């Protein structure tokens, strides 16, 4: 009973904290007043509206000004007009959103007002939430201003009003995610100029990565037909605000129930935003001591959820998928394995971070897995790998695809799971070795060196192969490429030799990672 009482008390405090961050946050009122105090806000709104009106007029003349032909041609012209208007709207939001929060924290430091905030009862999460909501309110205002312009598509019959509103929800959700990325950049930047630069770089990379997922979704939509109601197969693509052009009238099919895409987009963007704010809170310095452990707990939930939501829609019956290896696994590897490998390269290194001393306290301590102690990295990564693999298997059984999977294909899935576990161990060892090379003096330098080694592992063998052997299919350089067994197995998933090569690579990378990691363990003092 005491445990249940404590758990309920923790949840009650959490819900009260969420309420106060949003509805009783003095930063929000201050930000809203500041944004409308100066004339440049009104000039921005005027320029924004004039540009939208100009593009709408051009699109009208181009697509609708001289309509002749059958009803299908007319409908396609109306749809093209809608896509032009909404595409312009999303592009403007993507350009404006990062600028609204890029210097939110750096300006506080440059104006020497951060010390005053340290003397208040505000926590880092209150400050970041207030800054974010203040910026997002301006995005919502811009969307509201353009609603009459976008409604021209409804009047002309190109789209329904319900679809237009759902598209606005997806755009607003994506704009919130972009503002959160810019705010995260502002927290870690040293000055406003670098904050703006890194904000647009990170937002550009984010849009590029999610645009690839949108292209994959477009491929599945083309297979199923272009009519309304096409199932949305790649939920992670809904983080991109440009998904509003395709997802307004779709649903994410999870076999036992369907979720409207606009609801899924809002939920994913909120979870992504919360993770970014929690990760940034630790750097602000307003006494949020549990921000790192909270961020790691969120990742333990979000990573398996992401894997499940990526696999489940792709494994549903009637989705146009004829082979798991040819259709499902490349998407899974691109959307799930890559972020986890990058996260490994971020967590594994250790070293001093500005004024924070982080000594090498060992290799494996389960009690430290939710802290920044070096000894907690390996158990945390191991648990994360187990949860993500479990989510992948859960998707097979949830959708009923497990009963349709042959023993040979199960061997392939198991080999791929172990293969990526080996890659995680290899990156963990590289991160530890990078920190040892720098003697634990710089956490930022160790992370940069780890990511540089990861980039070398990915690109150097291929570059040498192309440089020396040109168009040859095989070479010693290519045979040592750590990703070659995976590509061979994807082309021959049920081949026993391909599966054995995957398992052999998993064993070798695991051994190399463990050896590199244990060589960097702290030496026992002579007094022990």
FIZA-43512 format. One record per residue (C-alpha): x, y, z; residue in three letters. Coordinates in Angstrom, 2 decimals, decimal comma, padded with zeros to 5 digits. Layout:
# FIZA-43512
((X; Y; Z); 'ALA');
...
//
This chain:
# FIZA-43512
((000,00; 000,00; 000,00); 'UNK');
((002,84; 002,37; 000,79); 'UNK');
((004,36; 001,75; -002,65); 'UNK');
((001,04; 002,44; -004,37); 'UNK');
((000,57; 005,56; -002,28); 'UNK');
((004,02; 006,83; -003,23); 'UNK');
((003,44; 006,05; -006,92); 'UNK');
((000,12; 007,92; -006,87); 'UNK');
((001,79; 010,85; -005,11); 'UNK');
((004,50; 010,97; -007,81); 'UNK');
((001,92; 010,95; -010,59); 'UNK');
((-000,14; 013,62; -008,83); 'UNK');
((002,93; 015,84; -008,54); 'UNK');
((003,71; 015,23; -012,20); 'UNK');
((000,21; 016,19; -013,36); 'UNK');
((000,22; 019,28; -011,15); 'UNK');
((003,64; 020,18; -012,56); 'UNK');
((002,37; 019,88; -016,14); 'UNK');
((-000,62; 022,06; -015,29); 'UNK');
((001,49; 024,78; -013,68); 'UNK');
((004,01; 024,74; -016,56); 'UNK');
((001,26; 025,52; -019,06); 'UNK');
((-001,47; 027,43; -017,21); 'UNK');
((000,36; 029,07; -014,30); 'UNK');
((003,60; 029,99; -016,00); 'UNK');
((004,56; 033,69; -015,77); 'UNK');
((007,03; 033,32; -018,62); 'UNK');
((004,21; 032,72; -021,10); 'UNK');
((002,49; 036,02; -020,37); 'UNK');
((005,77; 037,90; -020,56); 'UNK');
((006,69; 036,31; -023,90); 'UNK');
((003,28; 037,04; -025,40); 'UNK');
((003,47; 040,71; -024,38); 'UNK');
((007,02; 041,11; -025,71); 'UNK');
((006,16; 039,63; -029,10); 'UNK');
((003,40; 042,14; -029,80); 'UNK');
((005,11; 045,14; -028,20); 'UNK');
((007,30; 046,04; -031,17); 'UNK');
((006,30; 046,98; -034,70); 'UNK');
((008,38; 044,30; -036,37); 'UNK');
((005,85; 041,64; -035,34); 'UNK');
((003,11; 043,42; -037,28); 'UNK');
((005,43; 044,00; -040,23); 'UNK');
((006,23; 040,28; -040,29); 'UNK');
((002,53; 039,43; -040,25); 'UNK');
((001,83; 041,89; -043,05); 'UNK');
((004,66; 040,58; -045,22); 'UNK');
((003,56; 037,01; -044,50); 'UNK');
((-000,03; 037,72; -045,56); 'UNK');
((000,97; 039,66; -048,67); 'UNK');
((003,23; 036,84; -049,82); 'UNK');
((000,49; 034,25; -049,22); 'UNK');
((-002,03; 036,37; -051,14); 'UNK');
((000,46; 036,78; -054,00); 'UNK');
((001,15; 033,03; -054,22); 'UNK');
((-002,57; 032,25; -054,00); 'UNK');
((-003,32; 034,62; -056,87); 'UNK');
((-000,58; 033,09; -059,02); 'UNK');
((-001,77; 029,58; -058,22); 'UNK');
((-005,33; 030,54; -059,11); 'UNK');
((-004,30; 031,90; -062,50); 'UNK');
((-002,08; 028,90; -063,18); 'UNK');
((-004,41; 026,11; -062,07); 'UNK');
((-007,94; 027,49; -062,25); 'UNK');
((-007,92; 030,58; -064,45); 'UNK');
((-008,75; 028,70; -067,66); 'UNK');
((-010,38; 025,38; -066,79); 'UNK');
((-011,49; 023,29; -069,72); 'UNK');
((-011,80; 019,56; -069,98); 'UNK');
((-013,40; 016,63; -068,21); 'UNK');
((-014,28; 016,60; -064,49); 'UNK');
((-011,13; 014,61; -063,66); 'UNK');
((-008,91; 017,37; -065,12); 'UNK');
((-010,84; 020,00; -063,19); 'UNK');
((-010,49; 018,05; -059,95); 'UNK');
((-006,74; 017,59; -060,47); 'UNK');
((-006,38; 021,33; -061,11); 'UNK');
((-008,25; 022,12; -057,89); 'UNK');
((-006,09; 019,66; -055,98); 'UNK');
((-002,96; 021,24; -057,46); 'UNK');
((-004,18; 024,67; -056,32); 'UNK');
((-004,68; 023,32; -052,79); 'UNK');
((-001,23; 021,74; -052,70); 'UNK');
((000,39; 024,95; -053,94); 'UNK');
((-001,28; 027,09; -051,29); 'UNK');
((-000,64; 024,64; -048,44); 'UNK');
((002,92; 023,94; -049,59); 'UNK');
((003,68; 027,66; -049,53); 'UNK');
((002,12; 027,95; -046,07); 'UNK');
((004,19; 025,08; -044,67); 'UNK');
((007,37; 026,46; -046,24); 'UNK');
((006,83; 029,83; -044,59); 'UNK');
((006,14; 028,20; -041,22); 'UNK');
((009,31; 026,11; -041,57); 'UNK');
((011,32; 029,28; -042,24); 'UNK');
((009,75; 031,40; -039,49); 'UNK');
((009,43; 028,86; -036,64); 'UNK');
((013,17; 028,37; -035,95); 'UNK');
((013,81; 032,13; -035,94); 'UNK');
((011,21; 032,66; -033,19); 'UNK');
((013,05; 030,57; -030,58); 'UNK');
((016,62; 030,38; -031,89); 'UNK');
((017,86; 033,12; -029,56); 'UNK');
((015,38; 032,67; -026,70); 'UNK');
((018,02; 031,53; -024,18); 'UNK');
((021,14; 033,08; -025,67); 'UNK');
((019,60; 036,56; -025,41); 'UNK');
((018,96; 035,98; -021,71); 'UNK');
((022,64; 035,19; -021,25); 'UNK');
((023,85; 038,08; -023,40); 'UNK');
((021,62; 040,58; -021,57); 'UNK');
((022,82; 039,21; -018,19); 'UNK');
((019,24; 038,43; -017,15); 'UNK');
((019,82; 034,71; -016,62); 'UNK');
((021,31; 035,43; -013,18); 'UNK');
((018,05; 037,15; -012,21); 'UNK');
((016,10; 034,07; -013,30); 'UNK');
((018,34; 031,92; -011,11); 'UNK');
((017,12; 033,90; -008,12); 'UNK');
((013,45; 033,11; -008,84); 'UNK');
((011,49; 029,92; -008,03); 'UNK');
((011,34; 029,13; -011,76); 'UNK');
((012,63; 025,77; -012,89); 'UNK');
((014,30; 025,16; -016,22); 'UNK');
((011,20; 023,39; -017,51); 'UNK');
((009,01; 026,38; -016,62); 'UNK');
((011,38; 028,70; -018,46); 'UNK');
((011,68; 026,51; -021,55); 'UNK');
((007,96; 025,73; -021,68); 'UNK');
((007,14; 029,43; -021,43); 'UNK');
((009,57; 030,35; -024,18); 'UNK');
((008,24; 027,58; -026,41); 'UNK');
((004,55; 028,36; -025,90); 'UNK');
((005,20; 032,06; -026,45); 'UNK');
((006,78; 031,28; -029,83); 'UNK');
((004,19; 028,69; -030,75); 'UNK');
((001,39; 031,17; -030,02); 'UNK');
((002,84; 033,40; -032,72); 'UNK');
((002,86; 030,43; -035,13); 'UNK');
((-000,78; 029,75; -034,27); 'UNK');
((-001,60; 033,41; -034,95); 'UNK');
((000,05; 033,21; -038,38); 'UNK');
((-001,93; 030,07; -039,19); 'UNK');
((-005,16; 031,72; -038,10); 'UNK');
((-004,43; 034,75; -040,29); 'UNK');
((-004,05; 032,56; -043,39); 'UNK');
((-007,12; 030,40; -042,75); 'UNK');
((-009,38; 032,63; -044,92); 'UNK');
((-006,82; 032,41; -047,74); 'UNK');
((-006,56; 028,63; -047,48); 'UNK');
((-010,35; 028,37; -047,32); 'UNK');
((-010,46; 029,45; -050,98); 'UNK');
((-009,66; 025,81; -051,75); 'UNK');
((-012,81; 024,79; -049,88); 'UNK');
((-014,95; 027,29; -051,76); 'UNK');
((-013,61; 026,05; -055,10); 'UNK');
((-014,25; 022,44; -054,15); 'UNK');
((-010,67; 021,20; -054,08); 'UNK');
((-010,83; 019,98; -050,48); 'UNK');
((-013,33; 019,72; -047,64); 'UNK');
((-013,27; 022,06; -044,67); 'UNK');
((-012,67; 019,13; -042,32); 'UNK');
((-009,58; 018,07; -044,26); 'UNK');
((-008,34; 021,67; -044,19); 'UNK');
((-008,64; 021,87; -040,41); 'UNK');
((-006,93; 018,50; -039,97); 'UNK');
((-004,11; 019,68; -042,22); 'UNK');
((-003,77; 022,79; -040,03); 'UNK');
((-003,42; 020,59; -036,95); 'UNK');
((-000,57; 018,67; -038,60); 'UNK');
((001,14; 021,91; -039,66); 'UNK');
((000,79; 023,38; -036,17); 'UNK');
((002,17; 020,18; -034,62); 'UNK');
((005,14; 020,22; -036,97); 'UNK');
((005,71; 023,91; -036,25); 'UNK');
((005,81; 023,11; -032,53); 'UNK');
((008,48; 020,46; -033,16); 'UNK');
((010,56; 022,91; -035,23); 'UNK');
((010,32; 025,54; -032,48); 'UNK');
((011,47; 022,93; -029,95); 'UNK');
((014,50; 022,07; -032,10); 'UNK');
((015,44; 025,75; -032,31); 'UNK');
((014,99; 026,18; -028,54); 'UNK');
((017,22; 023,17; -027,94); 'UNK');
((019,86; 024,80; -030,16); 'UNK');
((019,52; 028,05; -028,25); 'UNK');
((020,22; 026,31; -024,95); 'UNK');
((023,45; 024,72; -026,19); 'UNK');
((024,73; 027,67; -028,30); 'UNK');
((027,27; 030,17; -026,96); 'UNK');
((025,79; 033,24; -028,68); 'UNK');
((022,76; 034,27; -030,70); 'UNK');
((024,51; 034,07; -034,08); 'UNK');
((025,55; 030,46; -033,55); 'UNK');
((022,12; 029,67; -032,11); 'UNK');
((020,39; 030,84; -035,29); 'UNK');
((022,91; 029,02; -037,48); 'UNK');
((022,63; 025,71; -035,62); 'UNK');
((018,86; 026,04; -035,40); 'UNK');
((018,49; 026,15; -039,17); 'UNK');
((021,08; 023,41; -039,63); 'UNK');
((019,29; 021,07; -037,23); 'UNK');
((015,86; 021,96; -038,61); 'UNK');
((017,16; 021,34; -042,15); 'UNK');
((018,54; 017,93; -041,20); 'UNK');
((015,32; 017,08; -039,40); 'UNK');
((013,20; 018,03; -042,42); 'UNK');
((015,54; 016,14; -044,75); 'UNK');
((015,38; 012,94; -042,70); 'UNK');
((011,60; 013,06; -042,33); 'UNK');
((011,22; 013,95; -046,04); 'UNK');
((012,85; 010,62; -046,87); 'UNK');
((010,15; 008,98; -044,78); 'UNK');
((007,53; 011,03; -046,63); 'UNK');
((008,91; 009,72; -049,92); 'UNK');
((008,55; 006,17; -048,60); 'UNK');
((004,98; 006,93; -047,57); 'UNK');
((004,34; 008,33; -051,05); 'UNK');
((005,56; 005,04; -052,50); 'UNK');
((003,05; 003,07; -050,43); 'UNK');
((000,27; 005,53; -051,27); 'UNK');
((001,03; 005,09; -054,96); 'UNK');
((000,78; 001,31; -054,56); 'UNK');
((-002,58; 001,57; -052,80); 'UNK');
((-004,00; 004,25; -055,08); 'UNK');
((-004,38; 007,99; -054,86); 'UNK');
((-007,86; 008,07; -053,46); 'UNK');
((-008,79; 009,41; -050,06); 'UNK');
((-008,57; 007,18; -047,04); 'UNK');
((-005,24; 005,59; -047,96); 'UNK');
((-003,65; 004,06; -044,86); 'UNK');
((-000,63; 005,93; -043,49); 'UNK');
((002,24; 003,43; -043,26); 'UNK');
((005,12; 005,51; -041,85); 'UNK');
((003,98; 007,31; -038,67); 'UNK');
((007,38; 008,93; -038,02); 'UNK');
((006,93; 010,96; -041,23); 'UNK');
((004,07; 012,81; -039,51); 'UNK');
((006,68; 014,80; -037,58); 'UNK');
((007,32; 016,68; -040,81); 'UNK');
((004,83; 019,56; -041,28); 'UNK');
((004,83; 018,88; -045,04); 'UNK');
((002,97; 015,65; -044,21); 'UNK');
((-000,16; 017,82; -044,02); 'UNK');
((-000,32; 017,72; -047,83); 'UNK');
((-000,85; 013,96; -047,79); 'UNK');
((-002,06; 012,90; -044,36); 'UNK');
((-005,15; 015,02; -043,69); 'UNK');
((-007,65; 012,32; -044,72); 'UNK');
((-005,64; 009,23; -043,80); 'UNK');
((-005,44; 006,89; -040,82); 'UNK');
((-002,65; 004,89; -039,23); 'UNK');
((-003,72; 001,26; -039,38); 'UNK');
((-002,70; -000,67; -036,26); 'UNK');
((-004,80; -003,73; -037,19); 'UNK');
((-007,00; -003,80; -034,11); 'UNK');
((-007,82; -000,12; -034,29); 'UNK');
((-007,15; 002,86; -036,54); 'UNK');
((-005,83; 006,24; -035,39); 'UNK');
((-006,47; 009,37; -037,51); 'UNK');
((-003,19; 010,68; -038,83); 'UNK');
((-003,75; 014,19; -037,47); 'UNK');
((-004,15; 012,79; -033,93); 'UNK');
((-001,04; 010,64; -034,37); 'UNK');
((000,91; 013,67; -035,65); 'UNK');
((-000,11; 015,79; -032,66); 'UNK');
((000,79; 013,02; -030,19); 'UNK');
((004,18; 012,28; -031,78); 'UNK');
((005,12; 015,98; -031,96); 'UNK');
((004,17; 016,49; -028,31); 'UNK');
((006,28; 013,50; -027,22); 'UNK');
((009,20; 014,66; -029,37); 'UNK');
((008,90; 018,21; -028,00); 'UNK');
((008,81; 017,01; -024,41); 'UNK');
((011,94; 014,94; -024,94); 'UNK');
((013,80; 017,94; -026,40); 'UNK');
((012,72; 020,23; -023,56); 'UNK');
((013,77; 017,69; -020,95); 'UNK');
((017,14; 017,23; -022,63); 'UNK');
((017,66; 020,98; -022,77); 'UNK');
((016,60; 021,59; -019,16); 'UNK');
((019,81; 020,10; -017,80); 'UNK');
((021,90; 022,73; -019,59); 'UNK');
((019,89; 025,77; -018,45); 'UNK');
((021,06; 025,53; -014,84); 'UNK');
((017,82; 026,23; -012,94); 'UNK');
((018,07; 023,30; -010,55); 'UNK');
((016,24; 020,61; -012,50); 'UNK');
((018,36; 017,82; -011,05); 'UNK');
((016,26; 014,97; -012,44); 'UNK');
((016,15; 016,18; -016,05); 'UNK');
((018,76; 013,71; -017,31); 'UNK');
((017,13; 010,70; -015,66); 'UNK');
((013,76; 011,88; -016,99); 'UNK');
((015,15; 012,15; -020,53); 'UNK');
((016,59; 008,65; -020,34); 'UNK');
((013,33; 007,25; -019,02); 'UNK');
((011,49; 008,92; -021,89); 'UNK');
((013,88; 007,34; -024,39); 'UNK');
((013,23; 003,92; -022,86); 'UNK');
((009,56; 004,48; -023,66); 'UNK');
((009,81; 006,36; -026,95); 'UNK');
((012,37; 004,15; -028,72); 'UNK');
((010,27; 000,93; -028,41); 'UNK');
((007,11; 002,89; -029,21); 'UNK');
((008,78; 004,26; -032,32); 'UNK');
((009,85; 000,78; -033,43); 'UNK');
((006,36; -000,63; -032,84); 'UNK');
((004,60; 002,23; -034,66); 'UNK');
((007,02; 001,87; -037,56); 'UNK');
((006,61; -001,88; -037,95); 'UNK');
((002,94; -002,43; -037,13); 'UNK');
((001,44; -000,41; -040,03); 'UNK');
((003,87; -002,04; -042,47); 'UNK');
((003,00; -005,56; -041,35); 'UNK');
((-000,76; -005,14; -041,63); 'UNK');
((-002,55; -007,38; -044,08); 'UNK');
((-003,34; -005,85; -047,44); 'UNK');
((-000,65; -003,19; -047,20); 'UNK');
((001,00; -004,11; -050,49); 'UNK');
((004,00; -005,71; -048,75); 'UNK');
((005,10; -008,94; -050,38); 'UNK');
((008,33; -009,64; -048,47); 'UNK');
((009,51; -008,48; -045,07); 'UNK');
((013,12; -008,19; -046,15); 'UNK');
((012,48; -006,17; -049,28); 'UNK');
((009,93; -003,71; -047,89); 'UNK');
((009,80; -003,63; -044,08); 'UNK');
((013,37; -004,03; -042,88); 'UNK');
((015,01; -001,25; -044,93); 'UNK');
((012,48; 001,20; -043,50); 'UNK');
((012,96; -000,19; -039,99); 'UNK');
((016,74; 000,16; -040,27); 'UNK');
((016,50; 003,70; -041,61); 'UNK');
((014,00; 004,98; -039,07); 'UNK');
((014,82; 002,96; -035,94); 'UNK');
((018,36; 001,55; -035,98); 'UNK');
((020,11; 004,75; -037,12); 'UNK');
((018,79; 006,95; -034,25); 'UNK');
((019,71; 004,28; -031,69); 'UNK');
((023,25; 004,00; -033,09); 'UNK');
((023,65; 007,78; -032,99); 'UNK');
((022,31; 007,79; -029,43); 'UNK');
((024,91; 005,17; -028,51); 'UNK');
((027,67; 007,39; -029,90); 'UNK');
((026,28; 010,24; -027,79); 'UNK');
((025,88; 008,39; -024,48); 'UNK');
((028,95; 006,14; -024,47); 'UNK');
((031,72; 008,82; -024,21); 'UNK');
((032,62; 010,40; -020,88); 'UNK');
((034,61; 013,42; -019,79); 'UNK');
((034,37; 016,82; -018,15); 'UNK');
((031,54; 018,98; -019,48); 'UNK');
((032,46; 022,60; -018,80); 'UNK');
((032,46; 022,81; -014,99); 'UNK');
((030,94; 019,36; -014,42); 'UNK');
((033,48; 016,75; -013,37); 'UNK');
((032,61; 013,28; -014,64); 'UNK');
((035,28; 010,77; -013,54); 'UNK');
((035,57; 007,29; -014,99); 'UNK');
((033,81; 005,23; -012,30); 'UNK');
((033,73; 001,84; -013,97); 'UNK');
((032,17; -000,20; -016,76); 'UNK');
((028,85; -001,65; -015,62); 'UNK');
((026,66; -000,36; -012,80); 'UNK');
((022,93; -000,84; -013,15); 'UNK');
((022,21; 001,70; -010,40); 'UNK');
((023,89; 004,42; -012,50); 'UNK');
((022,03; 003,77; -015,76); 'UNK');
((019,78; 006,83; -015,43); 'UNK');
((022,65; 009,17; -014,56); 'UNK');
((025,53; 010,65; -016,53); 'UNK');
((028,05; 008,34; -014,84); 'UNK');
((030,19; 006,44; -017,39); 'UNK');
((029,46; 003,14; -015,64); 'UNK');
((025,75; 003,50; -016,40); 'UNK');
((026,06; 003,76; -020,19); 'UNK');
((026,43; 000,04; -020,96); 'UNK');
((023,48; -001,22; -018,83); 'UNK');
((021,30; 001,58; -020,17); 'UNK');
((022,15; 000,80; -023,79); 'UNK');
((021,61; -002,91; -023,14); 'UNK');
((018,16; -002,27; -021,69); 'UNK');
((017,31; 000,05; -024,58); 'UNK');
((018,32; -002,62; -027,10); 'UNK');
((016,24; -005,29; -025,32); 'UNK');
((013,16; -003,04; -025,26); 'UNK');
((013,44; -002,07; -028,93); 'UNK');
((013,95; -005,66; -030,05); 'UNK');
((011,00; -006,69; -027,88); 'UNK');
((008,87; -003,99; -029,51); 'UNK');
((009,84; -005,29; -032,97); 'UNK');
((008,82; -008,83; -032,05); 'UNK');
((005,66; -007,46; -030,44); 'UNK');
((004,69; -005,82; -033,72); 'UNK');
((004,96; -009,18; -035,49); 'UNK');
((002,62; -010,84; -033,00); 'UNK');
((000,24; -007,86; -032,68); 'UNK');
((-000,40; -007,76; -036,43); 'UNK');
((-000,55; -011,52; -036,88); 'UNK');
((002,49; -011,47; -039,15); 'UNK');
((004,28; -013,91; -036,83); 'UNK');
((002,09; -016,78; -038,04); 'UNK');
((002,97; -015,96; -041,66); 'UNK');
((006,72; -015,80; -041,06); 'UNK');
((008,73; -018,87; -041,96); 'UNK');
((011,46; -020,35; -039,78); 'UNK');
((014,09; -019,15; -042,25); 'UNK');
((012,75; -015,59; -042,04); 'UNK');
((012,71; -015,76; -038,25); 'UNK');
((016,36; -016,75; -038,37); 'UNK');
((017,03; -013,66; -040,46); 'UNK');
((015,14; -011,37; -038,05); 'UNK');
((017,04; -012,83; -035,08); 'UNK');
((020,37; -012,39; -036,87); 'UNK');
((019,57; -008,74; -037,68); 'UNK');
((018,64; -008,08; -034,05); 'UNK');
((021,92; -009,53; -032,80); 'UNK');
((023,82; -007,71; -035,53); 'UNK');
((022,63; -004,30; -034,37); 'UNK');
((023,29; -005,27; -030,79); 'UNK');
((026,88; -005,92; -031,83); 'UNK');
((027,07; -002,52; -033,55); 'UNK');
((025,86; -000,85; -030,35); 'UNK');
((028,58; -002,60; -028,37); 'UNK');
((031,18; -001,56; -030,95); 'UNK');
((030,11; 002,08; -030,73); 'UNK');
((030,09; 001,88; -026,94); 'UNK');
((033,71; 000,71; -027,05); 'UNK');
((034,62; 003,42; -029,56); 'UNK');
((033,07; 006,04; -027,28); 'UNK');
((035,00; 004,78; -024,29); 'UNK');
((038,23; 004,65; -026,30); 'UNK');
((037,66; 008,20; -027,62); 'UNK');
((037,27; 009,46; -024,07); 'UNK');
((040,43; 007,62; -023,02); 'UNK');
((042,39; 009,18; -025,89); 'UNK');
((041,35; 012,63; -024,65); 'UNK');
((042,01; 011,51; -021,04); 'UNK');
((038,50; 012,48; -020,01); 'UNK');
((039,18; 016,18; -020,40); 'UNK');
((036,33; 017,03; -022,78); 'UNK');
((032,97; 015,35; -023,18); 'UNK');
((032,20; 017,41; -026,29); 'UNK');
((035,51; 016,42; -027,87); 'UNK');
((034,96; 012,74; -027,05); 'UNK');
((031,51; 012,79; -028,65); 'UNK');
((032,85; 014,53; -031,74); 'UNK');
((035,66; 011,98; -032,04); 'UNK');
((033,19; 009,11; -031,61); 'UNK');
((030,91; 010,42; -034,34); 'UNK');
((033,95; 011,01; -036,58); 'UNK');
((035,02; 007,38; -036,10); 'UNK');
((031,46; 006,26; -036,83); 'UNK');
((031,47; 008,30; -040,05); 'UNK');
((034,81; 006,72; -040,97); 'UNK');
((033,48; 003,21; -040,36); 'UNK');
((030,53; 003,95; -042,65); 'UNK');
((032,34; 005,73; -045,51); 'UNK');
((036,08; 004,92; -045,63); 'UNK');
((035,89; 001,29; -046,84); 'UNK');
((033,41; 002,23; -049,57); 'UNK');
((035,52; 005,22; -050,62); 'UNK');
((038,70; 003,11; -050,86); 'UNK');
((036,84; 000,43; -052,77); 'UNK');
((035,60; 002,95; -055,34); 'UNK');
((038,99; 004,65; -055,51); 'UNK');
((041,10; 001,53; -056,02); 'UNK');
((038,80; -001,07; -057,54); 'UNK');
((036,28; 001,25; -059,24); 'UNK');
((033,38; -000,85; -060,56); 'UNK');
((034,48; -004,22; -059,15); 'UNK');
((031,79; -006,03; -057,17); 'UNK');
((034,18; -007,38; -054,51); 'UNK');
((037,39; -006,15; -052,91); 'UNK');
((039,32; -006,59; -049,62); 'UNK');
((038,18; -003,13; -048,52); 'UNK');
((034,53; -003,89; -049,17); 'UNK');
((034,75; -007,27; -047,46); 'UNK');
((035,86; -005,51; -044,25); 'UNK');
((032,95; -003,05; -044,40); 'UNK');
((030,83; -003,67; -041,34); 'UNK');
((027,57; -003,09; -043,22); 'UNK');
((028,28; -005,46; -046,14); 'UNK');
((026,83; -008,56; -044,39); 'UNK');
((023,62; -006,65; -043,81); 'UNK');
((023,19; -005,69; -047,48); 'UNK');
((024,02; -009,25; -048,53); 'UNK');
((021,43; -010,60; -046,11); 'UNK');
((018,76; -008,15; -047,29); 'UNK');
((019,13; -009,49; -050,83); 'UNK');
((019,08; -013,12; -049,62); 'UNK');
((017,21; -013,13; -046,28); 'UNK');
((016,59; -016,87; -046,11); 'UNK');
((020,10; -017,88; -047,15); 'UNK');
((021,91; -019,63; -044,29); 'UNK');
((025,33; -018,32; -045,33); 'UNK');
((024,05; -014,71; -045,28); 'UNK');
((022,58; -015,24; -041,82); 'UNK');
((025,82; -016,81; -040,55); 'UNK');
((027,76; -013,81; -041,86); 'UNK');
((025,44; -011,53; -039,90); 'UNK');
((025,97; -013,57; -036,74); 'UNK');
((029,72; -013,65; -037,28); 'UNK');
((029,80; -009,86; -037,71); 'UNK');
((027,70; -009,46; -034,57); 'UNK');
((030,18; -011,62; -032,64); 'UNK');
((033,24; -009,77; -033,95); 'UNK');
((031,82; -006,29; -033,33); 'UNK');
((030,70; -007,31; -029,84); 'UNK');
((034,15; -008,62; -028,94); 'UNK');
((035,88; -005,53; -030,35); 'UNK');
((033,53; -003,21; -028,48); 'UNK');
((033,90; -005,07; -025,18); 'UNK');
((037,68; -005,22; -025,48); 'UNK');
((037,91; -001,50; -026,27); 'UNK');
((035,58; -000,70; -023,39); 'UNK');
((037,28; -002,86; -020,77); 'UNK');
((040,70; -001,55; -021,70); 'UNK');
((039,50; 001,86; -020,54); 'UNK');
((038,25; 000,69; -017,14); 'UNK');
((039,67; 002,67; -014,21); 'UNK');
((042,73; 001,20; -012,58); 'UNK');
((042,43; 000,13; -008,98); 'UNK');
((044,33; 002,34; -006,57); 'UNK');
((047,25; 000,90; -004,68); 'UNK');
((045,40; 001,25; -001,40); 'UNK');
((042,63; -001,14; -002,44); 'UNK');
//
